Amino acid sequence: MNKLVLFLPVVVFAVLAFVFGRGLGLDQSVQPSNLIDKPVPAFTLADMPDLEDGETIAFTPENLEGQVTLVNVFGSWCAACRIEHPTLLDIKKTAGIAMYGINWADTPARGAAWLNQFGISYHRVGNDEMGRAVIGFGVTGAPETFLVDREGRIRYRHVGPVTPDVWEKTLAPMVEELQKKGQVGASSTDTPS
Protein backbone atom coordinates (compact mmCIF):
# COMPACT_ATOMS: atom_id res chain seq x y z
CA MET A 1 0.00 0.00 0.00
CA ASN A 2 2.81 2.43 0.86
CA LYS A 3 4.47 1.82 -2.53
CA LEU A 4 1.22 2.65 -4.30
CA VAL A 5 0.92 5.95 -2.41
CA LEU A 6 4.51 6.81 -3.39
CA PHE A 7 3.81 6.27 -7.11
CA LEU A 8 0.45 8.06 -7.15
CA PRO A 9 1.97 11.57 -7.55
CA VAL A 10 4.13 10.32 -10.42
CA VAL A 11 1.10 8.83 -12.19
CA VAL A 12 -0.95 12.02 -11.66
CA PHE A 13 1.94 14.15 -12.96
CA ALA A 14 2.33 11.92 -16.04
CA VAL A 15 -1.40 12.14 -16.86
CA LEU A 16 -1.42 15.95 -16.46
CA ALA A 17 1.75 16.31 -18.54
CA PHE A 18 0.14 14.26 -21.33
CA VAL A 19 -3.08 16.31 -21.29
CA PHE A 20 -1.29 19.68 -21.24
CA GLY A 21 1.24 18.58 -23.85
CA ARG A 22 -1.51 17.50 -26.18
CA GLY A 23 -3.32 20.84 -25.71
CA LEU A 24 -0.18 22.78 -26.59
CA GLY A 25 -0.10 21.11 -29.99
CA LEU A 26 -3.57 22.36 -30.99
CA ASP A 27 -3.97 25.32 -33.35
CA GLN A 28 -5.50 27.97 -31.10
CA SER A 29 -6.52 30.16 -34.06
CA VAL A 30 -9.05 27.53 -35.10
CA GLN A 31 -11.83 27.47 -32.57
CA PRO A 32 -15.33 26.26 -33.24
CA SER A 33 -18.07 28.85 -33.22
CA ASN A 34 -21.78 28.29 -32.81
CA LEU A 35 -22.33 31.38 -34.97
CA ILE A 36 -20.97 29.97 -38.24
CA ASP A 37 -23.67 30.35 -40.91
CA LYS A 38 -25.87 32.33 -38.50
CA PRO A 39 -26.69 36.05 -38.62
CA VAL A 40 -24.40 38.52 -36.91
CA PRO A 41 -25.80 39.04 -33.40
CA ALA A 42 -27.77 42.20 -32.73
CA PHE A 43 -25.80 45.16 -31.38
CA THR A 44 -25.59 48.92 -31.55
CA LEU A 45 -22.16 50.37 -30.97
CA ALA A 46 -21.35 53.84 -29.71
CA ASP A 47 -19.55 56.26 -32.00
CA MET A 48 -15.77 56.52 -31.96
CA PRO A 49 -15.12 60.25 -31.54
CA ASP A 50 -11.91 62.10 -32.32
CA LEU A 51 -10.73 60.08 -35.30
CA GLU A 52 -8.58 62.09 -37.72
CA ASP A 53 -10.75 61.20 -40.72
CA GLY A 54 -13.37 63.53 -39.26
CA GLU A 55 -16.26 61.11 -39.69
CA THR A 56 -18.65 60.01 -36.99
CA ILE A 57 -18.57 56.30 -37.55
CA ALA A 58 -20.50 53.67 -35.69
CA PHE A 59 -22.37 50.64 -36.89
CA THR A 60 -25.04 48.00 -36.41
CA PRO A 61 -25.39 44.62 -38.16
CA GLU A 62 -27.46 46.31 -40.88
CA ASN A 63 -24.31 48.13 -42.03
CA LEU A 64 -22.74 44.77 -42.88
CA GLU A 65 -25.48 43.56 -45.22
CA GLY A 66 -25.08 43.71 -48.98
CA GLN A 67 -21.30 43.33 -48.96
CA VAL A 68 -18.66 40.85 -47.86
CA THR A 69 -17.01 42.26 -44.73
CA LEU A 70 -14.45 41.58 -42.05
CA VAL A 71 -15.30 42.48 -38.46
CA ASN A 72 -12.17 42.83 -36.33
CA VAL A 73 -12.17 43.02 -32.53
CA PHE A 74 -9.25 45.06 -31.18
CA GLY A 75 -8.19 47.29 -28.29
CA SER A 76 -5.41 49.76 -27.61
CA TRP A 77 -4.32 47.51 -24.72
CA CYS A 78 -3.87 44.51 -27.03
CA ALA A 79 -0.24 43.74 -27.98
CA ALA A 80 -1.24 41.24 -30.68
CA CYS A 81 -3.46 43.91 -32.27
CA ARG A 82 -0.32 45.94 -33.00
CA ILE A 83 1.17 42.92 -34.73
CA GLU A 84 -1.80 42.51 -37.06
CA HIS A 85 -2.51 46.20 -37.70
CA PRO A 86 -0.07 46.70 -40.63
CA THR A 87 -1.69 43.70 -42.35
CA LEU A 88 -5.16 45.20 -41.84
CA LEU A 89 -3.96 48.49 -43.34
CA ASP A 90 -2.65 46.59 -46.39
CA ILE A 91 -5.92 44.67 -46.73
CA LYS A 92 -7.90 47.90 -46.64
CA LYS A 93 -5.74 49.43 -49.40
CA THR A 94 -5.57 46.43 -51.73
CA ALA A 95 -8.28 43.84 -51.11
CA GLY A 96 -11.53 45.63 -51.87
CA ILE A 97 -13.28 44.40 -48.74
CA ALA A 98 -14.97 46.55 -46.14
CA MET A 99 -13.51 46.18 -42.65
CA TYR A 100 -15.30 47.12 -39.48
CA GLY A 101 -13.65 47.45 -36.10
CA ILE A 102 -14.96 46.89 -32.60
CA ASN A 103 -12.89 48.71 -30.00
CA TRP A 104 -13.33 46.31 -27.10
CA ALA A 105 -12.90 46.90 -23.36
CA ASP A 106 -11.34 50.26 -24.05
CA THR A 107 -12.35 53.89 -23.73
CA PRO A 108 -13.31 55.70 -26.93
CA ALA A 109 -10.49 58.21 -26.38
CA ARG A 110 -7.80 55.52 -26.06
CA GLY A 111 -9.14 53.60 -29.04
CA ALA A 112 -9.26 56.75 -31.19
CA ALA A 113 -5.73 57.78 -30.11
CA TRP A 114 -4.44 54.30 -30.98
CA LEU A 115 -6.07 54.39 -34.43
CA ASN A 116 -4.85 57.94 -35.07
CA GLN A 117 -1.30 56.86 -34.16
CA PHE A 118 -1.15 53.60 -36.13
CA GLY A 119 -3.60 54.32 -38.95
CA ILE A 120 -7.29 53.77 -39.47
CA SER A 121 -7.68 50.38 -41.11
CA TYR A 122 -11.45 50.24 -40.73
CA HIS A 123 -14.27 51.66 -42.82
CA ARG A 124 -16.29 52.04 -39.62
CA VAL A 125 -15.41 51.66 -35.96
CA GLY A 126 -17.66 51.29 -32.96
CA ASN A 127 -16.76 51.37 -29.31
CA ASP A 128 -17.73 48.45 -27.06
CA GLU A 129 -16.28 49.63 -23.76
CA MET A 130 -18.48 47.37 -21.64
CA GLY A 131 -18.05 44.34 -23.93
CA ARG A 132 -21.73 43.74 -24.65
CA ALA A 133 -21.43 43.37 -28.43
CA VAL A 134 -18.47 40.98 -28.31
CA ILE A 135 -20.35 38.69 -25.94
CA GLY A 136 -22.82 38.07 -28.76
CA PHE A 137 -19.95 37.17 -31.08
CA GLY A 138 -18.49 34.74 -28.53
CA VAL A 139 -15.17 36.59 -28.44
CA THR A 140 -12.61 35.05 -26.10
CA GLY A 141 -9.83 37.63 -26.56
CA ALA A 142 -8.44 40.20 -28.92
CA PRO A 143 -7.78 40.19 -31.73
CA GLU A 144 -10.51 38.13 -33.34
CA THR A 145 -11.77 38.54 -36.88
CA PHE A 146 -15.07 37.42 -38.39
CA LEU A 147 -15.81 37.02 -42.10
CA VAL A 148 -19.41 38.06 -42.83
CA ASP A 149 -21.26 37.37 -46.10
CA ARG A 150 -23.61 39.67 -48.02
CA GLU A 151 -26.63 38.45 -46.08
CA GLY A 152 -25.01 39.38 -42.77
CA ARG A 153 -24.14 35.83 -41.73
CA ILE A 154 -20.86 34.89 -40.06
CA ARG A 155 -18.97 32.53 -42.35
CA TYR A 156 -15.61 32.21 -40.58
CA ARG A 157 -13.94 33.11 -37.28
CA HIS A 158 -10.21 33.67 -36.87
CA VAL A 159 -8.72 33.89 -33.38
CA GLY A 160 -5.44 35.77 -33.09
CA PRO A 161 -3.62 38.23 -35.32
CA VAL A 162 -4.39 38.34 -39.04
CA THR A 163 -0.92 37.98 -40.51
CA PRO A 164 -0.05 38.17 -44.22
CA ASP A 165 0.06 34.35 -44.23
CA VAL A 166 -3.40 34.05 -42.63
CA TRP A 167 -4.77 36.58 -45.11
CA GLU A 168 -3.24 34.96 -48.21
CA LYS A 169 -3.86 31.31 -47.35
CA THR A 170 -7.15 31.44 -45.44
CA LEU A 171 -9.14 34.65 -45.53
CA ALA A 172 -8.44 35.99 -49.04
CA PRO A 173 -9.59 32.79 -50.82
CA MET A 174 -12.77 32.74 -48.74
CA VAL A 175 -13.41 36.43 -49.41
CA GLU A 176 -12.90 35.89 -53.13
CA GLU A 177 -15.28 32.94 -53.16
CA LEU A 178 -17.91 34.86 -51.21
CA GLN A 179 -17.61 37.86 -53.53
CA LYS A 180 -17.98 35.64 -56.61
CA LYS A 181 -20.74 33.32 -55.42
CA GLY A 182 -22.22 35.18 -52.51
CA GLN A 183 -21.86 32.01 -50.43
CA VAL A 184 -19.10 29.82 -49.05
CA GLY A 185 -19.55 26.71 -46.96
CA ALA A 186 -16.54 27.07 -44.69
CA SER A 187 -16.69 26.91 -40.95
CA SER A 188 -14.06 27.98 -38.50
CA THR A 189 -12.71 24.45 -38.39
CA ASP A 190 -12.58 23.93 -42.17
CA THR A 191 -9.52 24.61 -44.20
CA PRO A 192 -9.99 26.33 -47.55
CA SER A 193 -9.56 24.16 -50.62
C-alpha positions as CSV (number, residue, x, y, z in Angstrom):
1,M,0.0,0.0,0.0
2,N,2.8,2.4,0.9
3,K,4.5,1.8,-2.5
4,L,1.2,2.7,-4.3
5,V,0.9,6.0,-2.4
6,L,4.5,6.8,-3.4
7,F,3.8,6.3,-7.1
8,L,0.5,8.1,-7.1
9,P,2.0,11.6,-7.5
10,V,4.1,10.3,-10.4
11,V,1.1,8.8,-12.2
12,V,-1.0,12.0,-11.7
13,F,1.9,14.1,-13.0
14,A,2.3,11.9,-16.0
15,V,-1.4,12.1,-16.9
16,L,-1.4,15.9,-16.5
17,A,1.8,16.3,-18.5
18,F,0.1,14.3,-21.3
19,V,-3.1,16.3,-21.3
20,F,-1.3,19.7,-21.2
21,G,1.2,18.6,-23.8
22,R,-1.5,17.5,-26.2
23,G,-3.3,20.8,-25.7
24,L,-0.2,22.8,-26.6
25,G,-0.1,21.1,-30.0
26,L,-3.6,22.4,-31.0
27,D,-4.0,25.3,-33.4
28,Q,-5.5,28.0,-31.1
29,S,-6.5,30.2,-34.1
30,V,-9.1,27.5,-35.1
31,Q,-11.8,27.5,-32.6
32,P,-15.3,26.3,-33.2
33,S,-18.1,28.8,-33.2
34,N,-21.8,28.3,-32.8
35,L,-22.3,31.4,-35.0
36,I,-21.0,30.0,-38.2
37,D,-23.7,30.3,-40.9
38,K,-25.9,32.3,-38.5
39,P,-26.7,36.1,-38.6
40,V,-24.4,38.5,-36.9
41,P,-25.8,39.0,-33.4
42,A,-27.8,42.2,-32.7
43,F,-25.8,45.2,-31.4
44,T,-25.6,48.9,-31.5
45,L,-22.2,50.4,-31.0
46,A,-21.3,53.8,-29.7
47,D,-19.5,56.3,-32.0
48,M,-15.8,56.5,-32.0
49,P,-15.1,60.3,-31.5
50,D,-11.9,62.1,-32.3
51,L,-10.7,60.1,-35.3
52,E,-8.6,62.1,-37.7
53,D,-10.7,61.2,-40.7
54,G,-13.4,63.5,-39.3
55,E,-16.3,61.1,-39.7
56,T,-18.6,60.0,-37.0
57,I,-18.6,56.3,-37.5
58,A,-20.5,53.7,-35.7
59,F,-22.4,50.6,-36.9
60,T,-25.0,48.0,-36.4
61,P,-25.4,44.6,-38.2
62,E,-27.5,46.3,-40.9
63,N,-24.3,48.1,-42.0
64,L,-22.7,44.8,-42.9
65,E,-25.5,43.6,-45.2
66,G,-25.1,43.7,-49.0
67,Q,-21.3,43.3,-49.0
68,V,-18.7,40.9,-47.9
69,T,-17.0,42.3,-44.7
70,L,-14.4,41.6,-42.1
71,V,-15.3,42.5,-38.5
72,N,-12.2,42.8,-36.3
73,V,-12.2,43.0,-32.5
74,F,-9.2,45.1,-31.2
75,G,-8.2,47.3,-28.3
76,S,-5.4,49.8,-27.6
77,W,-4.3,47.5,-24.7
78,C,-3.9,44.5,-27.0
79,A,-0.2,43.7,-28.0
80,A,-1.2,41.2,-30.7
81,C,-3.5,43.9,-32.3
82,R,-0.3,45.9,-33.0
83,I,1.2,42.9,-34.7
84,E,-1.8,42.5,-37.1
85,H,-2.5,46.2,-37.7
86,P,-0.1,46.7,-40.6
87,T,-1.7,43.7,-42.3
88,L,-5.2,45.2,-41.8
89,L,-4.0,48.5,-43.3
90,D,-2.6,46.6,-46.4
91,I,-5.9,44.7,-46.7
92,K,-7.9,47.9,-46.6
93,K,-5.7,49.4,-49.4
94,T,-5.6,46.4,-51.7
95,A,-8.3,43.8,-51.1
96,G,-11.5,45.6,-51.9
97,I,-13.3,44.4,-48.7
98,A,-15.0,46.6,-46.1
99,M,-13.5,46.2,-42.7
100,Y,-15.3,47.1,-39.5
101,G,-13.7,47.5,-36.1
102,I,-15.0,46.9,-32.6
103,N,-12.9,48.7,-30.0
104,W,-13.3,46.3,-27.1
105,A,-12.9,46.9,-23.4
106,D,-11.3,50.3,-24.1
107,T,-12.3,53.9,-23.7
108,P,-13.3,55.7,-26.9
109,A,-10.5,58.2,-26.4
110,R,-7.8,55.5,-26.1
111,G,-9.1,53.6,-29.0
112,A,-9.3,56.8,-31.2
113,A,-5.7,57.8,-30.1
114,W,-4.4,54.3,-31.0
115,L,-6.1,54.4,-34.4
116,N,-4.8,57.9,-35.1
117,Q,-1.3,56.9,-34.2
118,F,-1.1,53.6,-36.1
119,G,-3.6,54.3,-39.0
120,I,-7.3,53.8,-39.5
121,S,-7.7,50.4,-41.1
122,Y,-11.5,50.2,-40.7
123,H,-14.3,51.7,-42.8
124,R,-16.3,52.0,-39.6
125,V,-15.4,51.7,-36.0
126,G,-17.7,51.3,-33.0
127,N,-16.8,51.4,-29.3
128,D,-17.7,48.4,-27.1
129,E,-16.3,49.6,-23.8
130,M,-18.5,47.4,-21.6
131,G,-18.1,44.3,-23.9
132,R,-21.7,43.7,-24.7
133,A,-21.4,43.4,-28.4
134,V,-18.5,41.0,-28.3
135,I,-20.3,38.7,-25.9
136,G,-22.8,38.1,-28.8
137,F,-19.9,37.2,-31.1
138,G,-18.5,34.7,-28.5
139,V,-15.2,36.6,-28.4
140,T,-12.6,35.0,-26.1
141,G,-9.8,37.6,-26.6
142,A,-8.4,40.2,-28.9
143,P,-7.8,40.2,-31.7
144,E,-10.5,38.1,-33.3
145,T,-11.8,38.5,-36.9
146,F,-15.1,37.4,-38.4
147,L,-15.8,37.0,-42.1
148,V,-19.4,38.1,-42.8
149,D,-21.3,37.4,-46.1
150,R,-23.6,39.7,-48.0
151,E,-26.6,38.4,-46.1
152,G,-25.0,39.4,-42.8
153,R,-24.1,35.8,-41.7
154,I,-20.9,34.9,-40.1
155,R,-19.0,32.5,-42.3
156,Y,-15.6,32.2,-40.6
157,R,-13.9,33.1,-37.3
158,H,-10.2,33.7,-36.9
159,V,-8.7,33.9,-33.4
160,G,-5.4,35.8,-33.1
161,P,-3.6,38.2,-35.3
162,V,-4.4,38.3,-39.0
163,T,-0.9,38.0,-40.5
164,P,0.0,38.2,-44.2
165,D,0.1,34.4,-44.2
166,V,-3.4,34.1,-42.6
167,W,-4.8,36.6,-45.1
168,E,-3.2,35.0,-48.2
169,K,-3.9,31.3,-47.3
170,T,-7.1,31.4,-45.4
171,L,-9.1,34.7,-45.5
172,A,-8.4,36.0,-49.0
173,P,-9.6,32.8,-50.8
174,M,-12.8,32.7,-48.7
175,V,-13.4,36.4,-49.4
176,E,-12.9,35.9,-53.1
177,E,-15.3,32.9,-53.2
178,L,-17.9,34.9,-51.2
179,Q,-17.6,37.9,-53.5
180,K,-18.0,35.6,-56.6
181,K,-20.7,33.3,-55.4
182,G,-22.2,35.2,-52.5
183,Q,-21.9,32.0,-50.4
184,V,-19.1,29.8,-49.1
185,G,-19.6,26.7,-47.0
186,A,-16.5,27.1,-44.7
187,S,-16.7,26.9,-40.9
188,S,-14.1,28.0,-38.5
189,T,-12.7,24.5,-38.4
190,D,-12.6,23.9,-42.2
191,T,-9.5,24.6,-44.2
192,P,-10.0,26.3,-47.6
193,S,-9.6,24.2,-50.6
